[in-house]
């Protein structure tokens, strides 16, 4: 059984990871980390994040799962490096320095970073790569929708979709449009919406020749992301130090 530590256990995704793990027999959440959180969440003890390195050793954690904010993730990465514990990171919004610090941590421990842990999203990315060569002249637009508490925009998944598109087409992103904004032949519009408690919706449309191709993914519940993150935790426990992504888990 993989022993998991959860960063931000009182947050939306932290609680979902704990709930999802409770229904599995291959993982156990043994401790959570928070800056100013409760003493426990759903029976899981919560330790001050400043003491994460010691707690990882005390609770004999195998992997830490993180869905928080970049500052908290990077602090945990230092603790994991000190304790020799692997990481699964679902946090988005890192700048170049943040990515570099994750790379540094991955020199000492296995670190899996993904913008999305839904298996359907990775099927979507592969579908995009397969579909675009068949519609080389079609206009492309990318849209994503999340709950009203999401901080970064566009989402990390949308950025990954954009990167996938750019591997097939030489297009420049235009983030929203306003006023007189005629469409350029080599652009892709990227739009972010924030409302309610929407879990995550992503869509790429390709339009031309009197037809529209829509490639999309809708998450019905956060548990789909938690399940993928826990799959990643089980997988990465036995990996060597280095950087990994969720495609490695899917292709195992």
C-alpha positions in Angstrom: 0.0 0.0 0.0 1.3 3.4 -0.9 1.4 5.8 2.0 0.4 9.3 0.8 0.8 12.8 2.3 -1.6 15.5 1.1 -0.7 19.1 0.9 -3.6 21.4 1.6 -6.0 18.7 2.9 -8.7 21.2 3.8 -8.9 22.6 0.2 -11.3 21.4 -2.5 -8.9 19.0 -4.1 -7.2 18.0 -0.9 -10.5 16.8 0.6 -11.4 15.0 -2.6 -8.0 13.2 -2.6 -8.7 12.0 0.9 -12.2 10.9 0.1 -11.1 9.1 -3.0 -8.3 7.3 -1.3 -10.6 6.0 1.4 -12.4 3.9 -1.3 -9.2 2.3 -2.5 -7.1 -0.6 -1.1 -3.8 0.4 -2.8 -3.3 3.8 -1.1 -3.6 5.3 2.4 -3.5 9.0 3.3 -1.4 9.2 6.4 -0.9 12.9 7.0 -1.8 16.4 5.6 0.1 19.7 5.6 -1.4 23.1 6.0 -0.2 26.6 7.0 -3.1 27.4 9.3 -5.5 24.5 9.0 -7.5 22.2 11.3 -5.9 19.5 13.4 -7.3 16.8 11.2 -9.4 16.4 8.0 -11.6 13.3 7.7 -9.6 11.5 10.3 -6.2 12.4 8.7 -3.8 14.3 11.1 -2.8 17.7 9.8 0.7 19.1 10.5 2.0 22.6 10.1 3.5 22.8 6.6 6.7 24.3 8.1 7.3 20.9 9.7 6.6 18.8 6.5 10.1 17.3 6.2 10.0 15.9 9.7 6.4 14.7 9.4 7.1 12.9 6.1 9.6 10.8 8.0 7.5 10.4 11.1 4.5 9.2 9.2 6.6 7.1 6.8 5.1 8.7 3.7 6.0 7.3 0.3 4.6 10.1 -1.9 3.2 13.6 -1.4 0.3 14.7 -3.5 -0.1 18.5 -4.0 -3.0 20.5 -5.3 -2.4 23.9 -3.8 -0.6 27.1 -5.0 2.9 27.5 -6.4 4.4 28.9 -3.2 3.1 26.0 -1.1 4.2 23.4 -3.7 7.7 24.7 -3.8 8.0 24.7 0.0 6.8 21.1 0.0 9.3 20.2 -2.8 12.1 21.3 -0.5 10.7 19.1 2.3 10.3 16.1 0.0 13.9 16.5 -1.2 15.1 16.5 2.4 13.0 13.5 3.3 13.6 11.6 0.1 9.9 11.4 -0.8 8.4 11.5 -4.3 5.9 14.1 -5.4 2.8 14.2 -7.5 2.0 17.9 -8.4 -1.3 19.1 -9.8 -0.8 22.7 -9.0 -0.6 25.1 -11.9 0.4 28.8 -12.3 4.2 28.4 -11.9 6.6 31.0 -13.4 9.9 30.1 -14.9 11.7 30.1 -11.6 9.1 27.8 -10.1 9.5 25.3 -12.9 13.3 25.5 -12.4 12.9 24.7 -8.7 10.8 21.7 -9.5 13.5 20.5 -11.9 16.0 20.9 -9.1 13.9 18.8 -6.8 13.5 16.1 -9.4 17.3 15.6 -9.4 16.9 14.1 -6.0 13.4 12.6 -5.9 10.9 11.3 -8.5 8.5 14.2 -9.3 5.4 13.9 -11.5 3.9 17.2 -12.7 0.7 17.3 -14.7 -1.8 20.0 -15.5 -4.6 17.5 -15.5 -5.0 14.0 -14.1 -8.2 13.0 -16.0 -7.5 10.1 -18.3 -10.0 11.6 -20.7 -8.0 14.8 -21.0 -5.0 12.9 -22.1 -7.1 11.0 -24.7 -8.2 14.5 -25.8 -4.6 15.7 -26.2 -3.9 12.7 -28.4 -7.0 13.2 -30.4 -6.0 16.8 -31.1 -2.6 15.7 -32.4 -4.3 13.1 -34.7 -7.1 15.4 -35.9 -5.3 18.7 -36.8 -3.3 17.4 -39.8 -6.7 16.5 -41.5 -8.0 20.1 -41.2 -4.8 22.2 -41.9 -6.6 25.4 -43.0 -9.4 25.5 -40.4 -9.6 28.3 -37.9 -8.9 27.2 -34.3 -10.4 28.5 -31.0 -9.7 27.2 -27.5 -12.1 27.7 -24.6 -12.0 26.6 -20.9 -14.4 27.1 -18.0 -13.7 26.6 -14.3 -15.2 27.4 -10.9 -15.2 31.0 -9.6 -12.3 30.3 -7.2 -9.7 29.3 -9.7 -6.9 31.8 -9.7 -4.8 31.2 -12.8 -6.1 31.8 -16.3 -6.0 30.3 -18.8 -5.9 27.0 -17.0 -2.9 24.7 -17.1 -4.8 22.2 -19.1 -5.7 24.9 -21.7 -2.0 25.8 -21.9 -1.2 22.1 -22.5 -3.8 21.9 -25.2 -2.3 25.0 -26.8 1.2 23.5 -26.7 -0.3 20.4 -28.4 -1.9 22.5 -31.1 1.4 24.4 -31.7 3.2 21.1 -32.2 1.0 20.6 -35.3 0.3 24.2 -36.4 2.2 27.5 -36.4 -0.3 29.6 -34.6 -0.1 32.5 -32.1 -2.5 32.8 -29.2 -4.8 35.7 -28.8 -6.2 35.9 -25.3 -9.7 37.2 -25.7 -10.8 39.9 -28.1 -12.1 43.4 -27.7 -13.1 46.2 -30.0 -12.0 46.1 -33.7 -10.3 42.7 -33.8 -10.3 41.1 -37.2 -9.1 37.5 -37.1 -5.6 36.8 -38.3 -5.1 33.7 -40.4 -2.4 32.3 -38.1 -4.0 32.9 -34.7 -5.9 30.9 -32.2 -8.3 32.5 -29.7 -7.9 31.4 -26.1 -10.8 32.2 -23.7 -11.2 31.6 -20.0 -14.5 31.6 -18.1 -15.0 31.5 -14.3 -18.4 30.7 -12.8 -20.0 28.8 -10.0 -18.6 25.4 -9.1 -17.8 24.1 -12.6 -15.2 21.4 -12.3 -13.5 21.8 -15.6 -14.5 22.2 -19.2 -12.1 22.4 -22.2 -12.9 22.6 -25.9 -11.0 23.1 -29.1 -13.0 23.9 -32.2 -11.7 23.8 -35.8 -14.0 25.5 -38.2 -13.9 25.8 -42.0 -15.3 24.4 -45.2 -18.8 24.8 -43.9 -18.2 22.5 -40.9 -17.1 22.6 -37.3 -15.1 20.0 -35.5 -15.3 20.1 -31.7 -12.9 18.2 -29.4 -13.9 18.6 -25.8 -13.7 17.2 -22.3 -16.1 17.8 -19.3 -15.2 16.7 -15.8 -18.4 15.8 -13.9 -16.7 15.6 -10.5 -13.3 16.4 -8.9 -12.9 12.8 -8.0 -11.7 12.1 -11.6 -8.6 14.2 -10.9 -8.1 12.8 -7.5 -8.2 9.2 -8.9 -5.6 10.0 -11.5 -3.3 11.7 -8.9 -3.5 8.6 -6.7 -2.8 6.4 -9.7 0.2 8.6 -10.3 1.3 8.3 -6.6 1.2 4.5 -6.7 3.2 4.5 -10.0 5.8 7.0 -9.0 6.6 5.4 -5.6 8.9 2.9 -7.5 10.5 5.3 -9.9 14.0 6.8 -9.9 14.5 10.5 -9.4 13.5 12.6 -12.4 10.6 14.5 -14.0 7.6 12.6 -15.1 4.1 13.4 -16.5 0.8 11.6 -16.4 1.3 10.2 -19.8 4.0 7.9 -18.2 1.3 6.5 -15.9 -1.2 5.9 -18.7 1.4 4.3 -21.0 2.8 1.9 -18.3 
